[in-house]
C-alpha cells in the first residue's frame, strides 16, 4: 500500500493570506480601489460628486473639532486588521499616521482608529457592503465608532454606531436620525461632535 504523501500543511497559505497576496499584486485603473472584506476582494469605484461632497464636509468638520489634539480626519487611507483591509470614506487617527502604521506602511492599524465613516454609494451591492459587511467588519475590529451617512435611506439618514461587540460582529448601540435632525457622537475622541445639515445637506425626496 502506497504511503500517504507528506503534506506540509504549514506551507499552505490560508484564505486570508491568499487574498492578501492577491491584493498586493493588484493593479487597478484610476478611479477604483480594492478592499478585503469578509473573505473577498471587493473592487469599487471612487464616489460620485454628491458622495465626495458629504465625505469632504465631514472630514473638514472633524478636523476643526479635533483641532488642538494630536488627531485628525483622513481620507483615502487603508485600515488594516490582520490580513483584512478597508478604505473608509473618512477616518479619525493620529495626525501623524506613522504612529499607527503597519510595519510595511501600507496603511494604519485598526486599533489606532477610533472612528470610521462611510457615505453610502448607490446600488444594492454598495449598500450591502457599507450597511452589512463593513458593519460586521468594523465591529469585529473593535473600532469604537462607525458613522453612516445614507442619502438614499428615505429622505436621508445618519446612523452613529457605538459599543462594538467583536464576538457578534455588531454594534450594541446605534442612533439613527433623518437628515435635518442633528446627531451627536457619544463616544471616543470625537465625543460631542455634531452631524447636521452642514455636512449632509438638506433632506431630499424620499426614495
matplotlib code that plots the C-alpha trace (Angstrom):
import matplotlib.pyplot as plt

x = [0.0, 1.4, 2.5, 0.4, 2.1, 3.8, 1.8, 3.4, 0.3, 2.1, 3.4, -0.2, -1.4, -4.9, -7.5, -6.7, -3.0, -4.0, -6.3, -3.6, -1.1, -3.6, -4.5, -0.8, -0.4, -3.5, -3.0, -6.3, -7.2, -7.5, -10.8, -11.1, -10.0, -9.9, -10.7, -10.6, -14.0, -15.2, -13.2, -13.4, -11.5, -14.1, -13.3, -15.4, -15.3, -14.5, -17.5, -19.5, -19.8, -22.6, -20.7, -17.4, -19.2, -20.6, -17.3, -15.2, -17.6, -17.4, -13.6, -13.3, -15.7, -14.0, -10.6, -12.0, -13.5, -10.2, -8.0, -5.6, -5.3, -2.9, -5.8, -7.0, -9.6, -8.2, -9.4, -8.1, -6.3, -6.1, -7.2, -5.6, -6.8, -4.8, -5.0, -8.1, -8.0, -10.7, -10.8, -13.4, -14.6, -13.3, -11.5, -10.0, -6.4, -3.3, -2.4, 1.0, -0.3, 3.1, 2.4, -0.2, 1.1, 1.5, 5.1, 5.1, 3.4, 0.6, -2.0, -2.9, -3.7, -7.4, -6.6, -5.3, -8.5, -11.3, -13.8, -14.7, -17.4, -18.9, -21.1, -23.3, -23.0, -26.0, -26.7, -27.7, -24.2, -22.7, -25.5, -24.9, -21.1, -21.5, -24.6, -23.9, -20.5, -18.5, -20.7, -19.6, -16.0, -15.6, -17.3, -15.0, -12.0, -13.5, -13.4, -15.3, -17.5, -18.9, -20.8, -23.0, -24.4, -27.0, -28.9, -31.0, -32.4, -35.8, -35.1, -31.6, -30.5, -27.4, -26.5, -23.9, -23.0, -21.1, -20.0, -18.7, -19.1, -16.4, -17.9, -21.2, -19.8, -22.2, -22.5, -24.6, -25.8, -27.0, -28.5, -30.3, -31.8, -33.2, -31.4, -32.3, -32.1, -28.7, -27.0, -24.1, -21.2, -21.4, -18.1, -14.3, -12.2, -14.9, -17.5, -19.7, -19.2, -22.5, -23.5, -26.2, -27.2, -23.9, -22.5, -25.4, -27.2, -30.9, -33.3, -34.0, -37.2, -37.8, -36.8]
y = [0.0, 3.3, 5.7, 8.8, 11.9, 14.0, 17.2, 20.3, 21.9, 24.9, 25.7, 26.0, 29.6, 30.1, 32.2, 35.4, 35.1, 34.2, 37.3, 39.5, 38.4, 38.9, 42.4, 43.4, 42.3, 44.2, 47.0, 48.9, 51.6, 55.1, 55.7, 52.3, 50.9, 47.4, 46.2, 42.8, 42.3, 39.0, 36.6, 38.5, 41.2, 43.9, 46.4, 49.5, 52.9, 56.1, 58.2, 60.5, 64.2, 64.1, 61.3, 63.2, 66.4, 64.8, 63.0, 66.2, 68.2, 65.5, 65.4, 69.2, 69.4, 66.6, 68.3, 71.6, 69.7, 67.9, 71.0, 71.2, 67.4, 65.0, 63.5, 64.4, 63.3, 61.4, 60.2, 57.6, 55.7, 51.9, 50.5, 47.1, 44.4, 41.2, 40.3, 42.4, 45.9, 48.6, 52.1, 54.1, 57.4, 59.2, 58.0, 59.6, 58.7, 60.5, 63.4, 61.6, 58.4, 56.8, 56.5, 53.8, 52.5, 48.8, 47.6, 47.9, 51.3, 50.1, 51.7, 52.3, 49.6, 49.3, 49.6, 53.1, 54.3, 55.5, 56.4, 55.4, 56.8, 55.7, 57.7, 55.0, 54.7, 53.9, 50.3, 47.2, 45.8, 49.1, 49.3, 45.7, 46.5, 49.5, 48.6, 44.9, 43.6, 46.6, 46.9, 43.4, 44.0, 47.3, 45.8, 42.7, 45.0, 46.9, 50.3, 52.3, 54.5, 53.8, 56.7, 56.0, 58.8, 57.5, 59.9, 57.0, 55.9, 57.6, 61.3, 60.6, 59.3, 59.4, 56.5, 56.5, 53.1, 52.6, 49.9, 47.2, 43.6, 41.7, 38.3, 39.1, 41.4, 44.1, 47.4, 47.3, 50.9, 53.0, 56.4, 56.8, 60.2, 61.6, 64.4, 67.7, 66.3, 66.7, 63.6, 63.7, 61.3, 59.9, 58.0, 58.4, 61.5, 62.9, 62.8, 65.8, 66.2, 67.0, 65.8, 68.1, 69.6, 71.5, 68.0, 66.1, 68.9, 69.3, 66.3, 65.2, 63.5, 60.1, 57.2]
z = [0.0, -1.0, 1.7, 2.3, 0.9, 3.5, 3.2, 4.6, 5.9, 7.3, 3.8, 2.5, 3.0, 4.4, 2.5, 4.3, 3.2, -0.4, -0.6, 1.0, -1.6, -4.4, -3.1, -3.0, -6.7, -7.9, -10.5, -10.7, -13.2, -11.9, -10.1, -8.4, -5.1, -3.6, -0.1, 1.6, 3.3, 4.8, 2.7, -0.7, -2.5, -3.4, -6.1, -6.3, -8.0, -6.1, -5.2, -7.4, -6.7, -4.0, -2.2, -2.2, -1.1, 2.1, 2.8, 2.4, 4.6, 7.3, 7.1, 7.4, 10.2, 12.2, 11.6, 13.1, 16.0, 16.7, 16.4, 19.3, 19.7, 18.0, 16.0, 12.6, 10.0, 6.9, 3.6, 1.1, 3.9, 4.2, 7.6, 8.3, 10.6, 10.3, 6.7, 6.0, 4.6, 4.3, 2.9, 4.8, 3.3, 6.4, 9.5, 12.6, 13.5, 14.8, 12.5, 12.1, 10.6, 11.0, 14.7, 13.9, 10.7, 9.9, 9.6, 5.8, 5.9, 3.7, 6.0, 9.6, 12.1, 13.1, 16.8, 16.2, 14.6, 17.0, 14.3, 10.7, 8.5, 5.2, 2.8, 1.2, -2.5, -4.8, -5.7, -3.8, -3.6, -2.3, 0.3, 1.5, 1.7, 3.9, 5.9, 6.5, 5.7, 6.8, 9.9, 10.9, 9.9, 11.9, 14.9, 14.8, 14.7, 17.7, 16.0, 18.7, 16.4, 12.9, 11.2, 8.2, 6.0, 3.7, 1.4, 0.0, 3.3, 2.9, 2.5, 4.1, 7.4, 9.6, 11.9, 14.6, 15.8, 19.1, 21.6, 19.2, 20.1, 18.3, 19.1, 17.5, 14.8, 15.7, 17.5, 20.7, 20.5, 17.5, 17.0, 13.6, 12.7, 9.5, 7.6, 9.2, 12.8, 14.4, 15.9, 18.3, 18.5, 22.1, 22.4, 21.8, 21.0, 18.7, 21.6, 21.3, 17.5, 15.8, 12.4, 10.9, 7.5, 7.2, 6.5, 4.9, 3.1, 3.4, 3.2, -0.3, -1.7, -0.1, -2.4]

ax = plt.figure().add_subplot(projection="3d")
ax.plot(x, y, z, "-o")
ax.set_aspect("equal")
plt.show()
